[in-house]
C-alpha cells in the first residue's frame, strides 16, 4: 500500500509575522522539494476539506472554552498567547484544516487505503495543553489523532513517539495519567520548555507510560540510533501498540537555527526505518507522522524527504 501525504493550503493562512521561525514558507519549502525530486508522484496525495466534525474531535482533547477563545481571537489581526505563540486572522481556519488532515490520515490507514502517512501541516501541536496553546502550538494534533483512534476505532494501545528537538510538554500533560497511550520523547535537555526529565514517568494508572529520554547538546545520529536500538524499540515491543503516531520535528537537524543537536537527513531516515520495522512487526505497519518543528527551510525540506523515503521503502 502507498504512503499518504496530507496537506491543505489553508495551513498557510496562519500568519505569524515576517520574522517568526514558524512560518508558512516551511510548508512551501517542503512542497517545492518533493516536486523537484518528483517524490510527490509516488505518494498518495490528499488535500482533505473540513467535514464539519473536526471541532467535535478537537473537544475530545481541548476544553470548549479554549477552542471558543481561539476562534474569537482569530478574528483579530494579531494576538499573542505568549511571547512565542501568535494567533492571526487565518489561525483558526489553518488549525482546523490541520486537524482535518490528521483525521483523514487516520482513516486512510485504518481503512487499509494507505500503509502509513505524513501530515505536512501547521500550526504545530505538541506544546499545546488541553486548555492553552504555547510554543508556536495551537491545537495538539497528535493527541487529537490518538483520541480519534480510541473513540472511533476502539484502539486500546497507541504509541506517540516524539523526536522534536523540544519536549512535548502539552502531549505529556494530556496523557500523563493514561495507560492506553505510551508517550516517548527524546529531546534536548535542559532546554525549552524545561520539562522532560527522566523522572517524569506518568501518574496514577499512567505511571510507567511516559518515557522521557533527555539528549545532550551535540548528540549525533549515532547517539540517537543507539537510543532507538537499546531503549525505544524494546519499550515499544513491551507495550505492543496497535497504532504509532510520530511527532516529527526536524529542528534537531545540525543546520536548524534553534538546534543544539547534530542530526542529519540520514539520521531521520534511519529512525524512520526503525519505526517502520517495528510497526510492521506489531501493528500492520500503521504509522501516521505529523509535522512539528523544523525552521531551516533547506534542512527541513530535505529531512522530510528522507523521512518520507523511510516510510515508503521496505524494512532493512
N, C-alpha and C positions, 0 to 999 in steps of 0.2 A: 504494500500500500504506500501511497505517496506521503510526503511531508507537507503539511498545510502551512501556508503563510498568510497571516491575517493582519489586515491593515485597513484604516479608513482615513480619508483626507481630513475628516473633521478633527482628528487628533492634532492637526496643525493649528487649529483655532486657539489653542491655549497659548496666549501671548504673555510671556514673562518679561518682556522688555529687551532692549538691544544688547545688554551686556550680561545677561543671565546665562550660566552654563547649560541649564536645562531648557533648550530652545527648539523651535520647530525644525531647524536645519538638521538636527540629529536624524530625524526620520527621512528627510530628503536625501541625506548623505547615504543612508542605508539603501534606499531605493535606487539611487544612481549606481552604486557599486554592484548591486545584484543585476541590474540591467546591463551594465558594461561588461560584466563577466558572463552574462547570459544564464547565470544560475537560476534566475527567476523563472526561466522557461521550464525548468524541471520541478518546480513547486506547484502545489495546488493552491492557487491564489484566491483569496476571498476578501471582499470589502463589504461586510455584512451591515445592513441597515437596522437601526433600532426597531424592535418589535413591540415595544410598549410595556414589557415586563421587566426591563432592566432595573428600574427603581426598586421593585419588589426584592430582587436579589441583592441589591446594594443594602437594603434594610435588613437583610439576614446577617450583615456584619456591622453596619454603621447605624447609629441612632437616627431616628426620624428628625430630631432637632438639628443634628449636624447636616444631614442631607438638605433640609429646607434652608439652612443657613448658606450653604454653598450655592444653592440655586438662586437665592436672593442676592448675595454679593456678586454673583456672576453678571448681574445687570449693571455693575459699575465698570468704569474704565480700568481701574486697578485697585486691588485691595490686598494687603499683606496679612496672611495668617500668622506669620512670624517673619523675622528678617530675611529668610531664605525662600519662603513659600508664597507665591503670588497667585491671586485669583483675578481673572480679567473677564471681559465680556464673553469670550468664547470658551471659558474653562468648563462650565457645566456640560456643554454640548460635547466637548472633547472627551471629558471623563466618562460621559455616558457611552460614547462610541467605543472607548477603550474597553469598557465592561461588555459591550455587545460583542466585540472581537473575542474576549475571553470565553463568553458563554458559547459562542459559535464554535470555537476551537474545541471545547469540551465535548460538544455534541458530535462534531465530526469524528473525534476519536472514539467516543463511547458507542457510536452507531456504525463503527467499522468503515468509515469513508476516508479515514486517514490513519496512518500508523501513529504519527506524532505531529506536533505543530509548534510554530513560533508566532507570537503576537508582537508585532512591531507597533507599539502603542505608547502614548504619553497622555497625560502626566503619569509618572511612575507611581508606585504604590506602597512599598514595604515600610516606609516610615509613617504611614497613616494609621492612627489609632481608631478605635471604634467611635470616638466622639470628637476627634480633631485631626486635622492634617498637619504635617510638618515635613521638613527635609525635602522639599520640592514635591511632596506627595499629597494627593487629594483623597482618592478612594483606594483602599488596599486591594488591588486587583487579584493577587494570588489567593487571598483568603476568601474573596467572593467566589472564585472558581472552586475552592475547597468546599464551601457551603453548598454550592450548586451540585457538586458531585455527591455530597452527603444526602441532600434533600430530594433531588430529582432522580438520582441513580442508585441511591441507598448503599453507597460505598461506606465501609466502616473503618478503612485504614488508608490514609492519604499521607504521602510524604511531601513536604515543602523543603526543597534544597535551595539555599540562598548563597551564591558566591559573589554577590556585590561587594565592593570594597568596604562598604559600611554595614554595620549590624542592622538587621531589620527589626528595630525595636517595636514597630507597630504590629508586625506579624507575630512576634513573640507575645506581646500583650494579649492579642485576640485569642490565641490558642494555648495560653500558659497553663490552663487547668484542664485541658482536654487530652485524654489518652488516644483519641481517634486520629489525631494529627501529630505526626512526628516532624518537628521543625529542626533542621540542621543548618547552621550558619557558620561559614568560615569567613573571617573579616579582619581587617587591620585593627589592632587593639594595642593600647588605648587610642581611640580616635573618635570622631563624631559617630554616633550620638552619645558616646560614653558608656553605653550598655554593652552586654555581650560577653561577660566574663564566664569562665568555666563553671562557676558555682551557681549560675542561673539555669536550673535544670527542670523547672516546672514546679507547680504546686498542686496539692491535693491529688486527685486522680491523675493529673497530668504530670506528676513528678516522674522524671526519667524520660519524658517525651520531648524535652527541649535540650538540644545539644549545641552548645557554642564552642567553636574552635578558634580561639584568638590566634592570629598570624602576626609574626614580627615584621616590622618595616624591612623592605627589601626582599621579602620572600619571592622566590622564583618559581617557574614551572615545576622544577624538581621537588621543591618543598610542598607545593600544592598536591602534586600527584602522589607523593608519599603519604600525605594525609588521606587522600581518597583511598589508596590501597590498604592502609593499615587501620584507619578509624571509620571512615564514612561507609565504605562498602560493607564491612562486617556489621555495622549498626543497621544498615538497610536490610541486610539478609535476616537479621534477627527480627526486625519489625514486619517484614513481608508486606509492603504496601500494595494496594490494588490500583493505584494511580500515582504518578510522580509529577509534581509541579516544580518548575525551576524559576526562581527569581534571578534572572540572568542579567546581572550587572557587569558591564565591561570596563568599569572605571578602575579596575585593578591592573589594567594594561600599563606597561612601563612608560608609555608616552602620554598617558592621561594627565591633564593638568591638576587633578585632585588626588592623584595616586601617590601612595608611598610603597606600593607593591610593584613587582617587576615581572608580571605575567606577559606572555606573548600570545599571538594567534595560535601557535602550536599548543600552548597550554590549554587554551579554551577548547580547542579541537579534542585534545586528549581527555580532558574532563568530560566533555560531552559523550565521547565514545564509551567511557566507563559507565556513565549513567545509562546510555542506551543498552549496553550489555546487561546490566542488572535489571533493567526494565524488561528486556526480552526474557530473562530468567524468571522473573517474579510476577509480572503484571501485563503480559501480552504486548510489551513494548509501549505501553501507554505513557506518553510524556507530553505535557504542554509547557512550553517555555515562554516566559513573559519578560519583556524588556524592562530593566530597571535603569541603572546608571550607565555612564559612558559619555565623555564630554569632549574628547579629541575626535573630530569628525572622521579623520582618516583611520585612526586605530579602531574607533567604534565600528565603522563600516566593514573593515577587514576582519575584525573579530566576530561580528555577526555572520559574515560569510563563512568563516571557519566553523562556527557553531552549527550553522545550517548543514554544512558538509558532514559534520559528525552525526547529526540527526538523520541525514539521508543515507549515509553509507552503512554497509554491513558491519557487524561487530568484528573487531580484530585488534 
